[in-house]
Amino acid sequence: MASDMQLVSSLYQETEALMSLESTLPLDPANSEAFAEQMLGMLNSAALSLMLSIGHKTRLFDTMAGMTPATSEQIAKAAGLHERYVREWLAAMVVGRILEYDGARGTYRLPAEHAE
């Protein structure tokens, strides 16, 4: 039993020494920045995947495939959904470059190449 305690104590001390050493090693700012960008990209892709699923389940893609460029109100009405939620979904799809937005007209469009 005493030897088990000594082993645990020894392992703990070695772990503490390694952690202390790691905290004193210099960080590479470029590597840290690249990792942060990678993580942000993963989170953005995950969020876009969820929004794609919502568009599929609510048939927003099907609705838009049969429409000319339209406002969020027109799209919501055609889909039978609340405009506020459709507007948020549309914004995510524009950021994800799934839909196109005409700021001058305030209309959204699903390109034919994306509707197939």
C-alpha positions as CSV (number, residue, x, y, z in Angstrom):
1,M,0.0,0.0,0.0
2,A,2.8,2.4,0.9
3,S,4.5,1.6,-2.5
4,D,1.2,2.4,-4.3
5,M,1.1,5.8,-2.6
6,Q,4.7,6.4,-3.4
7,L,4.0,5.6,-7.1
8,V,1.0,7.9,-7.2
9,S,3.0,10.6,-5.6
10,S,5.9,10.2,-8.0
11,L,3.5,10.2,-11.0
12,Y,1.8,13.3,-9.7
13,Q,5.2,15.1,-9.3
14,E,6.3,14.1,-12.8
15,T,3.0,15.4,-14.2
16,E,3.3,18.6,-12.4
17,A,6.9,19.1,-13.7
18,L,5.8,18.4,-17.3
19,M,2.8,20.8,-17.0
20,S,5.2,23.5,-15.6
21,L,7.6,22.9,-18.5
22,E,4.8,23.2,-21.1
23,S,3.5,26.4,-19.7
24,T,7.0,28.0,-20.1
25,L,7.5,26.9,-23.7
26,P,7.0,29.8,-26.2
27,L,3.8,29.8,-28.2
28,D,3.9,30.2,-32.0
29,P,1.4,33.0,-32.7
30,A,1.0,32.0,-36.3
31,N,0.1,28.4,-35.2
32,S,-2.3,29.7,-32.6
33,E,-4.0,31.9,-35.2
34,A,-4.2,29.1,-37.7
35,F,-5.8,26.8,-35.1
36,A,-8.3,29.5,-34.1
37,E,-9.3,29.9,-37.8
38,Q,-9.7,26.2,-38.2
39,M,-12.0,26.0,-35.2
40,L,-14.0,28.9,-36.4
41,G,-14.4,27.3,-39.8
42,M,-15.6,24.1,-38.2
43,L,-18.2,25.9,-36.1
44,N,-19.4,27.9,-39.1
45,S,-19.7,24.7,-41.2
46,A,-21.7,23.0,-38.4
47,A,-24.1,26.0,-38.1
48,L,-24.6,26.0,-41.8
49,S,-25.3,22.3,-41.8
50,L,-28.0,22.8,-39.3
51,M,-29.5,25.6,-41.4
52,L,-29.4,23.5,-44.5
53,S,-31.3,20.8,-42.7
54,I,-33.9,23.4,-41.6
55,G,-34.3,24.5,-45.2
56,H,-34.8,21.0,-46.4
57,K,-37.3,20.0,-43.6
58,T,-39.4,23.1,-44.1
59,R,-39.2,22.8,-47.9
60,L,-37.8,26.3,-48.2
61,F,-35.4,25.1,-50.9
62,D,-38.3,23.5,-52.9
63,T,-40.3,26.7,-52.5
64,M,-37.5,28.9,-53.7
65,A,-36.6,26.7,-56.6
66,G,-40.0,27.5,-58.2
67,M,-39.8,31.3,-57.5
68,T,-38.2,34.3,-59.2
69,P,-36.1,36.5,-56.9
70,A,-38.3,37.4,-53.9
71,T,-38.4,39.2,-50.6
72,S,-38.3,37.4,-47.3
73,E,-42.0,38.2,-46.9
74,Q,-42.9,36.6,-50.3
75,I,-40.8,33.5,-49.6
76,A,-42.4,33.1,-46.1
77,K,-45.9,33.5,-47.5
78,A,-45.2,31.0,-50.3
79,A,-43.8,28.5,-47.7
80,G,-46.5,29.1,-45.1
81,L,-43.9,30.1,-42.5
82,H,-43.3,33.1,-40.2
83,E,-41.3,35.8,-42.0
84,R,-39.0,36.5,-39.1
85,Y,-37.7,33.0,-39.0
86,V,-37.4,32.8,-42.8
87,R,-35.4,36.0,-42.8
88,E,-32.9,34.6,-40.3
89,W,-32.6,31.4,-42.4
90,L,-32.2,33.5,-45.6
91,A,-29.3,35.5,-44.0
92,A,-27.5,32.3,-43.0
93,M,-27.9,30.9,-46.5
94,V,-26.5,34.1,-48.0
95,V,-23.5,34.0,-45.7
96,G,-23.0,30.4,-46.6
97,R,-23.2,31.3,-50.3
98,I,-26.1,29.0,-50.9
99,L,-28.5,31.8,-51.9
100,E,-27.8,35.1,-53.6
101,Y,-29.1,38.5,-52.2
102,D,-29.8,41.6,-54.2
103,G,-29.4,44.4,-51.6
104,A,-30.8,47.1,-54.0
105,R,-34.1,45.2,-54.4
106,G,-34.1,43.3,-51.1
107,T,-34.6,40.0,-52.9
108,Y,-33.2,36.5,-52.5
109,R,-32.6,34.0,-55.2
110,L,-31.7,30.3,-55.2
111,P,-29.4,29.8,-58.3
112,A,-30.6,27.1,-60.6
113,E,-27.2,25.3,-60.1
114,H,-27.9,25.1,-56.4
115,A,-31.5,23.9,-56.8
116,E,-30.7,20.7,-58.6
